[in-house]
Each structure stands twice: as structure tokens, then as C-alpha cells.
């Protein structure tokens, strides 16, 4: 079967599950049950995050990185530095470290955040939350504002050279200096995505993912993505970008499924694509909607290529 046939088969299967609300809801509940089992049976230990000296570095006590996939820090900038940060590597299409999923930095972990960005040579940081949401602090500010004063985080100095506004997000060009070395980091800040809910339209998120890959087309270094907990909104972006990469390279497998993708990501960081129990499965449905739309567009693009070739 050619790629178009595979896409069509997967599209029909995904649309069928969306239409069958009972099956769709059961699929999400199965994910939640599996995650509960991971935690209750300690299938994926979280020993490092539970060390007394590290507990205060976790924004949420129930969102702890698994030991097997956690990001370890070795860049030492002071006597108080440690190896721990609440962050996880997430596998991509081509490698085990395509993404770093992490929590919004705390006042006491901003320097650790920049140590991580520097050590793993991160080029793109995606922020899918605001500093404050519903009157609560969700993320400490770790970036500088355009035309503002430099921000100093331990030994790091951060300035903002430019800011480009999109409809739902901004792209900041940050200059980060450590000792005598300076690097450019692109900071994508999505400003209109409510915690535990979904945006009113998927188009800005698809645009965001496309833009990210204009700045970093490959997985040579990880893309760092965070919201407040580093699970829900973060997981949605990871899943959409992963799917887009499969489509771009024409390697969507016959047995592709959103369920399997999220299931695999949840073995690397807890509660990827998370919603409050009382609110249902909106974020999971958002991934489905995005995947369906991406599949439709790719089929249309393949058809257009075929028509163009036939007319020549």
C-alpha cells in the first residue's frame, strides 16, 4: 500500500473513533488506568525526584520524572548545583531525545533550567503557559523582554534581541551568555492556551509546530517544551510535532494510532496529555483533531502533486 493509502486508512480509523464517543472515551480512560498502575505499582521509579534535597524542586508533588528518562545535569556552575531537574526526555521519530518535557521553572530552579538548556545545546524553547493563570503563579520568568534590562540567572545573562508577534504566540530571539560564550535561543511563547483546557482553534497550534521546525528542522538537539507541569499542553505539542514529522518524511506506519503514541509518551513522562478528571478528555481530543486535520492536508497535497504531474 502506498503512503496515500496508508494515510487514508489511518484517517478513516481516527475519524471513526472520534464519531464513536463511547469507544473514544474508553480509550482515554484506558490511558488513565495505565498511568495509575504505573504509579501504584512503581513500574517506572521516581527515586531521584523523591530525594529530600530534590522534593522542593518539583512544582507539583504528583508530577515526578521517571528515573529512566529524566534529564540529568552535569554542568556545574556553583557549589550548590546538583544533577536534578524536573524534566524528561521524550523520544522522537528518529531518536530518544527529540524533546525535553519540563515543568515551568520555580524561583529556585531558574538557574537549573538554563543549565539544562546550555548543557543540551537547546536551540528552541516552547512555553505553553503564562506566568500567572487563574490568579496562581504557574511559571517563574526566565526570559528577558525586548528592549528591557538583561535578566541574570546565576552565571547566565539573558537579553531579548527581537520579538515577532503571531496571532496566538510570540517568538523571542534571546541571547544567552555564560562566561565568554553567547548563544541564540528562540523562545516560542503561546499565550492563549488555558490550563487543562484547549484553544478554540487548532490552526494556531499547527502554525506553531510548523514555525518551530522552520527554526529547527531536525532532532540534532532536543526541543524544550514546557507548560506549568510539563505534561498536558506540553504533551499535545510533542504529539502533534511527532505526527507532523512522520507525515513530512512519508513514513506514517499502517498501524499508527494516537492512543499508541500517547501511551508510549506516558512511559517517558507521567500524565502526558493531561486533563482534569471532571473535565473529560479535551486535550486528548485536541490531538485527535490535529492529527485528522494533518492527515487530510497531506492527502490533499499528495493528490495535488499527482494532478500536477499528470498535467505535465
C-alpha positions in Angstrom: 0.0 0.0 0.0 1.4 3.4 -0.9 1.6 6.3 1.6 -1.7 7.8 0.4 -3.5 4.6 1.0 -1.9 4.3 4.5 -2.9 7.8 5.3 -6.5 7.3 4.1 -6.8 4.1 6.1 -5.5 5.8 9.3 -7.7 8.8 8.7 -10.8 6.7 8.4 -9.9 4.8 11.6 -9.2 8.0 13.5 -12.5 9.6 12.3 -14.4 6.5 13.2 -13.1 6.6 16.8 -14.0 10.3 17.1 -17.5 9.6 16.0 -17.9 6.6 18.3 -17.9 8.7 21.5 -18.1 5.6 23.8 -15.0 4.0 22.2 -13.2 7.3 22.2 -13.9 7.9 25.9 -12.9 4.3 26.8 -9.6 4.8 25.0 -8.8 7.8 27.1 -9.9 6.0 30.3 -7.6 3.1 29.4 -4.7 5.6 29.3 -5.6 7.0 32.7 -5.8 3.5 34.2 -2.4 2.6 32.8 -0.9 5.7 34.3 -2.5 5.0 37.6 -1.0 1.5 37.5 2.5 2.9 36.6 2.3 5.0 39.8 0.7 2.5 42.2 3.0 -0.4 41.1 6.1 1.7 40.8 6.7 0.3 37.3 8.7 3.4 36.5 10.6 4.5 39.7 10.9 8.2 40.5 13.6 7.8 43.2 15.7 10.9 42.2 12.8 13.2 42.4 11.8 11.9 45.9 15.2 12.6 47.4 14.8 15.1 50.3 17.0 17.7 48.6 15.0 17.4 45.4 11.4 17.5 46.6 11.4 21.3 46.8 12.4 21.4 43.1 9.1 19.8 42.0 6.3 22.2 41.2 3.7 19.5 41.7 4.1 16.6 44.0 2.3 14.2 41.7 4.3 15.1 38.6 7.7 13.5 39.0 10.1 12.4 36.2 10.8 8.7 35.8 14.4 7.8 36.7 14.9 6.0 33.4 14.1 9.1 31.2 14.9 12.1 33.4 17.2 14.8 32.2 20.4 14.7 34.3 22.5 17.9 34.7 26.3 17.7 34.8 27.2 21.3 34.0 28.3 22.7 37.4 28.2 26.5 37.8 28.3 26.7 41.7 28.8 24.7 44.8 25.0 24.3 45.3 24.4 22.8 41.8 23.0 19.3 41.6 22.2 16.8 38.9 18.4 17.0 39.3 15.8 18.9 37.4 12.1 18.0 36.9 12.4 17.3 33.2 12.1 14.2 31.0 13.5 13.2 27.6 10.7 12.2 25.1 11.5 10.0 22.1 11.0 11.4 18.6 10.7 9.8 15.2 14.5 9.4 14.9 16.0 9.4 18.3 15.5 9.0 22.1 16.0 12.7 22.9 13.9 14.7 20.4 12.1 16.6 23.2 12.7 17.8 26.7 9.4 18.0 28.5 9.7 20.0 31.7 7.8 22.0 34.3 7.7 25.8 34.4 10.7 26.8 36.4 10.4 27.7 40.0 12.2 30.7 41.6 14.8 28.2 42.9 15.2 26.3 39.7 15.6 29.0 37.0 19.4 28.6 37.0 18.9 24.8 36.8 16.7 25.4 33.8 19.3 27.4 32.0 22.0 24.9 32.9 19.9 22.3 31.1 19.3 24.5 28.1 23.0 25.2 27.9 24.3 21.6 28.5 22.0 20.0 25.9 22.6 22.8 23.4 18.9 23.6 23.1 18.0 25.9 20.3 14.2 26.2 20.7 12.2 26.6 23.9 8.4 26.4 23.7 6.4 27.9 26.5 2.7 26.9 26.5 1.5 28.7 29.7 1.5 32.2 31.2 3.4 33.3 34.3 0.0 33.6 36.1 -3.2 31.7 35.3 -6.4 32.0 37.3 -4.6 34.1 39.8 -1.9 31.5 40.5 1.8 31.5 39.7 2.4 28.9 37.0 6.0 29.7 35.9 8.8 31.9 37.0 10.0 34.4 34.4 13.3 33.1 33.0 13.5 35.2 29.8 14.2 38.9 29.1 11.8 41.2 27.5 12.6 43.0 24.2 14.3 46.4 24.9 14.3 45.6 28.6 17.1 45.0 31.0 19.2 41.8 30.9 18.0 39.1 33.1 20.6 37.5 35.3 20.1 33.9 36.5 23.1 32.7 38.4 26.1 32.8 36.0 23.8 33.3 32.9 22.9 36.6 31.4 19.8 36.7 29.1 18.8 39.5 26.8 16.0 39.7 24.2 17.1 40.9 20.8 13.8 40.8 19.0 10.2 39.8 19.3 7.9 38.7 16.5 4.2 38.6 17.2 1.8 36.0 15.8 -1.9 35.7 16.4 -1.6 33.5 19.5 2.1 33.4 20.3 5.3 35.4 20.1 8.8 34.4 19.0 11.5 35.9 21.0 15.2 35.9 20.0 17.2 35.5 23.2 20.9 35.9 23.6 22.2 33.8 26.5 25.7 34.3 27.8 27.8 32.1 30.1 31.3 33.2 30.9 32.6 34.4 27.5 30.3 32.4 25.3 27.0 33.6 23.8 24.3 31.5 22.1 21.0 32.4 20.4 17.8 30.7 21.7 14.4 31.0 20.1 11.6 31.3 22.6 8.1 30.5 21.4 5.5 31.7 23.9 2.0 30.5 23.3 -0.2 33.0 25.2 -3.8 31.8 24.8 -4.0 28.2 26.0 -5.9 27.7 29.3 -4.6 25.1 31.7 -6.4 21.7 31.5 -8.4 23.1 28.5 -7.9 23.6 24.8 -7.6 26.6 22.5 -10.7 27.5 20.5 -9.0 26.6 17.2 -6.3 24.1 16.3 -4.9 26.2 13.5 -2.6 28.4 15.7 -1.1 25.2 17.2 -0.4 23.7 13.8 1.1 27.0 12.8 3.3 27.0 16.0 4.6 23.5 15.2 5.4 24.5 11.6 7.2 27.6 12.8 9.2 25.6 15.3 10.5 23.4 12.5 11.5 26.4 10.4 13.9 27.3 13.2 15.0 23.8 14.0 14.3 21.3 11.2 15.9 18.2 12.7 16.4 16.4 16.0 20.1 17.0 16.3 19.4 18.7 19.7 16.1 18.4 21.7 13.3 20.9 21.5 12.5 22.0 25.1 8.8 22.3 25.7 7.1 23.3 28.9 3.8 24.4 30.4 3.3 24.6 34.1 3.5 20.9 34.9 5.2 19.8 31.7 2.5 17.2 30.9 -0.8 18.4 29.4 -0.1 21.2 26.9 3.5 20.0 26.6 2.4 16.6 25.6 -0.1 17.9 23.0 2.7 19.8 21.2 5.0 16.8 21.3 2.4 14.5 19.8 1.5 16.9 17.0 5.1 17.6 16.1 5.8 13.8 16.1 2.9 13.2 13.8 3.9 16.1 11.5 7.4 14.6 11.2 6.0 11.2 10.1 3.9 13.0 7.5 6.7 15.2 6.3 9.0 12.3 5.7 6.3 10.0 4.3 6.8 7.3 6.9 3.4 7.0 8.6 3.0 3.3 9.6 -0.1 1.3 8.7 -0.8 0.8 12.4 -0.4 4.4 13.5 -2.7 5.4 16.4 -3.0 8.4 18.6 -3.6 6.1 21.5 -0.3 4.2 21.0 1.6 7.4 20.6 0.4 8.9 23.8 0.7 5.6 25.6 4.4 5.4 24.6 5.0 9.0 25.7 3.4 8.3 29.1 6.1 5.7 29.7 8.6 8.6 29.5 6.8 11.3 31.5 3.7 10.9 33.6 0.3 12.3 32.5 1.4 13.4 29.0 -1.8 15.0 27.5 -3.4 15.6 30.8 -6.9 16.9 31.8 -8.8 17.3 35.0 -11.0 14.2 35.6 -14.1 16.4 35.9 -13.4 18.0 32.5 -13.1 14.9 30.4 -10.6 14.3 27.6 -10.4 17.7 25.8 -6.6 17.7 25.3 -6.7 14.1 24.0 -9.5 15.1 21.6 -7.4 18.0 20.5 -4.6 15.7 19.5 -7.1 13.6 17.5 -8.4 16.7 15.8 -5.0 17.9 14.9 -3.9 14.5 13.6 -7.1 14.2 11.5 -6.5 17.7 10.0 -2.9 17.0 9.3 -3.8 13.7 7.5 -6.4 15.4 5.4 -4.0 18.1 4.3 -1.3 15.6 3.5 -3.7 13.6 1.3 -4.7 16.8 -0.5 -1.1 17.6 -1.0 -0.3 14.2 -2.5 -3.4 14.4 -4.7 -2.3 17.9 -5.9 1.2 16.6 -6.7 -0.3 13.7 -8.7 -2.6 16.0 -10.7 0.3 18.4 -11.4 2.5 15.5 -12.6 -0.3 14.2 -14.8 -0.9 17.6 -16.5 2.8 18.0 -17.5 
